[in-house]
Amino acid sequence: MSVQIHTIYPAIIKKETPLELQTLRIAAYCHVSKATLELLRSLEIQMLHFSAIITENPNWTLYKIYSDVASGTQKSGRSGYCEMLRDAKRHRFDYIFVKSLSRFGRDTLEALSTIRRLKAMNIGLLSEVEHVNILKIDDATLSILFAVAQEESATKSENIKFGIHQRMREGKALLNHTRFLGYTKDAEGQLVIVPEEAEIVRKIFSLYLEGNGVRKIKRYLEEHGIRTVTGKAEWNTSTIDRMLSNEKYMGTLLLQKIYTPDFLTGKQKKNRGELSMYMVENAHAAIVEKEVFEAVQRRKHGNI
């Protein structure tokens, strides 16, 4: 007699309601590493993007968009990130939207630990780039996705570095002219002199060659109501000292004086021969003559 098997309690297959049809409280986390104009604009676009996605769905409620302008390697310094985790413990939202896993955190071990805690609280993380919902994947898959995201970040970082190095070899540079007393940029991106600011620069060099130290120069500037490049009434002696050593004021660019050895930390180091440096003379209009600049350097180094 053959064995016959009958299903008397068929499995109940639950049809899961798609996320877009569920009533959910949604948060979002947006992050950039530095407060440059380009990255701050990127942050603004990220926040507007997630705000639109969430508010346009009638079933979703936007709880909050958290944001940070800080390194993504550690929680310290990321106040928005820490606030988001505190609110998660209070179950104030059901899901978190992020642009990519790498934006959530570059320290893979810490990020994975945080995500496990979120999963334990039944809070999901929706990554737009990787198209994943962490509540639907296991730890092994998540670890692989983070490794891929980190590798892509590293590749992107190396590509950016290559582009910067290539520009340096061609004698081109990206300069922060918004806090550069004496210069601004024209429509073509070239450094041009701001006449009234250039007079302040020349006065500082002149005062130094007359025998005044940076403290006396600071006092002179403040007593005469001359403000810093950011509009402050009080000058910093270290700022004045750096100005007196800035070769750009004689129309010269020394490129790659600092560099970023590790994209994960984002920390910059002074170039002490680890990488090539490039000197570009007559790169832009000079504010002080070369002879004046060199005389200041001799005095600074006690060679007078």
WOURQUI-V697941 format. One record per residue. N is the residue number from 1. PHI is phi in degrees with one decimal (999 if undefined). OMEGA is omega in whole degrees, 0 to 359 (NA if undefined). D_FIRST is the distance of its C-alpha to the first C-alpha in Angstrom with 2 decimals. Layout:
{{N;PHI;OMEGA;D_FIRST} {N;PHI;OMEGA;D_FIRST}}
//
This chain:
{{1;999;182;0.00} {2;-78.7;179;3.78} {3;-76.8;178;6.55} {4;-115.6;181;9.03} {5;-116.4;179;12.64} {6;-119.2;176;15.41} {7;-85.2;182;19.06} {8;-104.9;176;20.82} {9;-128.4;182;24.05} {10;-61.9;179;25.05} {11;-62.6;178;27.74} {12;-91.0;180;31.19} {13;-90.4;181;33.02} {14;-83.0;175;36.68} {15;-89.3;184;39.11} {16;-81.4;178;42.11} {17;-71.4;178;45.52} {18;-56.4;182;47.64} {19;-54.7;185;50.52} {20;-66.6;179;53.14} {21;-102.8;180;51.85} {22;-88.9;176;51.72} {23;-82.6;188;54.70} {24;-135.5;171;55.86} {25;-100.9;187;58.96} {26;-115.3;171;59.67} {27;-113.7;175;62.07} {28;-141.8;177;63.14} {29;-125.4;181;64.64} {30;-121.6;188;67.18} {31;-151.3;168;68.92} {32;-130.6;188;71.53} {33;-86.1;185;73.07} {34;-138.8;183;76.78} {35;-94.2;173;79.31} {36;-83.9;181;80.47} {37;-59.2;181;81.25} {38;-65.3;182;78.39} {39;-71.8;177;75.78} {40;-66.3;175;77.06} {41;-66.4;177;76.74} {42;-61.5;179;73.17} {43;-62.1;179;72.44} {44;-61.0;180;73.89} {45;-65.1;177;71.77} {46;-56.7;184;68.58} {47;-64.9;178;69.39} {48;-64.6;181;70.21} {49;-60.3;181;67.03} {50;-69.9;177;64.71} {51;-60.1;180;66.79} {52;-65.9;181;66.33} {53;-57.9;186;62.54} {54;-75.0;185;62.03} {55;-73.7;180;64.56} {56;-76.3;177;63.54} {57;-91.1;183;60.07} {58;-65.3;181;60.48} {59;-89.8;184;57.52} {60;-106.3;174;58.99} {61;-120.0;177;61.93} {62;-75.9;178;64.01} {63;-79.6;181;64.56} {64;-168.1;172;66.78} {65;-107.4;179;67.40} {66;-91.9;181;68.15} {67;-148.7;178;70.17} {68;-145.1;168;71.84} {69;-119.9;186;74.41} {70;-170.1;176;73.78} {71;-60.2;181;72.00} {72;-95.3;185;68.23} {73;-86.7;182;67.72} {74;-138.6;177;68.23} {75;-70.4;181;68.04} {76;-61.8;182;71.68} {77;94.3;179;73.88} {78;-104.5;184;71.10} {79;-65.0;178;72.03} {80;-64.0;178;69.95} {81;-61.5;181;66.83} {82;-65.7;178;67.46} {83;-64.0;179;68.12} {84;-60.6;180;64.87} {85;-67.9;177;62.90} {86;-65.3;179;64.74} {87;-68.3;177;63.90} {88;-63.9;179;60.24} {89;-62.5;179;60.15} {90;-90.8;178;61.49} {91;55.3;181;58.72} {92;-86.1;176;61.34} {93;-151.3;184;59.24} {94;-103.9;183;55.61} {95;-140.2;174;56.00} {96;-121.8;173;58.57} {97;-90.4;171;59.40} {98;-133.4;179;60.77} {99;-66.6;178;61.91} {100;-154.0;179;60.08} {101;-61.8;180;58.65} {102;-67.2;177;61.81} {103;-72.1;181;63.95} {104;-70.3;178;62.04} {105;175.8;180;63.01} {106;-87.2;175;63.78} {107;-77.7;188;63.04} {108;-58.0;183;59.32} {109;-63.0;180;58.55} {110;-66.2;181;60.49} {111;-63.6;179;59.05} {112;-64.0;179;55.45} {113;-62.4;179;56.20} {114;-64.8;181;57.71} {115;-65.5;177;54.79} {116;-61.8;179;52.34} {117;-66.0;178;54.51} {118;-63.7;179;54.50} {119;-62.5;179;50.70} {120;-63.8;177;50.48} {121;-90.6;181;52.69} {122;62.4;175;50.47} {123;-108.3;184;53.40} {124;-91.9;174;52.67} {125;-121.2;181;54.78} {126;-105.4;180;54.86} {127;-99.9;186;56.28} {128;-71.7;183;57.67} {129;-68.3;182;58.07} {130;-81.2;180;54.69} {131;55.7;181;52.93} {132;-128.2;171;50.96} {133;-118.5;188;50.21} {134;-63.0;178;49.94} {135;-72.4;185;47.57} {136;-107.3;181;44.97} {137;-128.9;181;45.17} {138;-88.3;184;44.58} {139;-63.0;182;47.34} {140;-62.8;179;46.61} {141;-63.3;180;46.98} {142;-62.2;179;50.05} {143;-61.6;179;51.65} {144;-64.4;180;51.19} {145;-62.1;178;52.73} {146;-65.7;179;55.68} {147;-62.5;178;56.22} {148;-65.4;180;56.31} {149;-62.0;180;58.67} {150;-67.2;179;60.95} {151;-64.1;178;61.04} {152;-65.7;177;61.96} {153;-63.9;180;64.70} {154;-64.0;179;66.03} {155;-62.9;179;66.07} {156;-61.8;179;67.85} {157;-61.4;180;70.34} {158;-66.0;178;71.07} {159;-64.3;178;71.58} {160;-64.8;179;74.02} {161;-60.5;180;75.83} {162;-60.1;179;76.10} {163;-62.6;180;77.65} {164;-65.8;180;80.11} {165;-62.3;180;81.08} {166;-63.8;177;81.61} {167;-62.4;179;83.89} {168;-65.0;179;85.80} {169;-63.0;178;86.36} {170;-88.4;179;87.75} {171;81.1;180;90.04} {172;-110.9;181;88.22} {173;-151.5;172;87.06} {174;-97.1;185;85.49} {175;-115.7;176;88.03} {176;-84.3;183;87.99} {177;-90.7;181;91.14} {178;-72.5;177;90.54} {179;-124.7;184;91.88} {180;-118.1;184;94.22} {181;-60.0;177;97.81} {182;108.9;184;99.96} {183;-132.6;165;97.37} {184;-140.8;178;94.99} {185;-118.4;177;93.13} {186;-88.4;184;94.14} {187;-62.8;180;91.94} {188;-90.3;178;91.12} {189;84.4;180;90.05} {190;-90.4;177;93.21} {191;-68.6;176;95.05} {192;-131.5;185;98.28} {193;-77.2;169;100.95} {194;-98.7;191;101.43} {195;-51.3;183;105.27} {196;-66.3;177;105.73} {197;-74.3;179;103.01} {198;-61.6;178;104.40} {199;-62.9;178;107.73} {200;-65.5;180;106.05} {201;-60.7;180;104.47} {202;-61.8;180;107.84} {203;-64.1;180;109.51} {204;-62.8;178;107.04} {205;-64.6;180;107.70} {206;-63.7;180;111.45} {207;-61.5;181;111.51} {208;-66.8;180;109.71} {209;-69.5;176;112.17} {210;-79.7;177;115.01} {211;106.2;180;113.83} {212;-85.9;174;111.64} {213;-80.2;184;108.41} {214;-64.6;179;105.22} {215;-68.3;178;106.16} {216;-67.3;178;109.51} {217;-65.0;177;107.89} {218;-57.5;181;105.41} {219;-62.7;179;108.33} {220;-60.3;182;110.25} {221;-62.0;182;107.36} {222;-70.0;179;106.70} {223;-67.8;180;110.40} {224;-95.9;175;110.81} {225;68.0;180;107.83} {226;-88.6;185;105.87} {227;-95.0;179;102.15} {228;-72.5;180;99.16} {229;-63.8;179;96.92} {230;-96.1;176;94.64} {231;88.4;180;97.60} {232;-81.5;180;97.97} {233;-79.4;183;101.46} {234;-98.4;179;100.70} {235;-96.7;176;100.31} {236;-104.3;182;98.31} {237;-61.8;179;100.22} {238;-67.3;177;97.12} {239;-65.1;179;96.87} {240;-62.5;180;100.50} {241;-61.9;179;100.00} {242;-66.2;178;97.02} {243;-59.4;182;99.06} {244;-68.5;178;101.82} {245;-110.5;185;99.36} {246;-85.0;184;97.52} {247;-64.6;180;98.34} {248;-63.4;182;97.29} {249;-69.3;174;100.63} {250;-104.6;176;102.41} {251;84.7;183;100.11} {252;-113.6;175;97.84} {253;-114.4;170;94.07} {254;-109.6;188;92.52} {255;-93.9;179;88.83} {256;67.8;174;85.89} {257;-71.5;175;87.86} {258;-128.4;179;84.65} {259;-151.2;180;81.00} {260;-113.3;184;77.47} {261;-71.0;186;75.70} {262;-132.9;182;72.35} {263;-66.6;181;70.81} {264;-69.4;181;68.68} {265;-84.1;181;71.71} {266;71.9;182;74.02} {267;-79.4;181;76.96} {268;-95.1;178;79.99} {269;-127.4;175;82.06} {270;-70.8;181;85.57} {271;-77.0;180;85.59} {272;-110.4;179;87.33} {273;104.9;179;86.75} {274;-66.6;180;82.95} {275;-129.3;178;83.16} {276;-68.0;171;85.89} {277;-113.4;185;88.43} {278;-125.5;178;90.25} {279;-101.8;180;93.86} {280;-118.2;180;94.83} {281;-88.8;181;98.55} {282;54.3;181;100.09} {283;-73.8;180;96.68} {284;-160.5;181;98.29} {285;-64.8;181;101.67} {286;-85.5;175;103.11} {287;-95.5;176;104.46} {288;-117.2;180;106.44} {289;-69.0;181;108.14} {290;-57.6;180;106.68} {291;-62.5;179;109.82} {292;-65.9;180;109.50} {293;-60.5;182;105.83} {294;-67.0;177;106.56} {295;-65.1;178;109.54} {296;-64.0;180;107.32} {297;-64.5;179;104.82} {298;-63.5;180;107.66} {299;-67.7;181;108.91} {300;-63.9;183;105.42} {301;-100.2;175;105.02} {302;68.8;181;108.57} {303;-103.8;179;109.84} {304;-97.2;NA;112.96}}
//
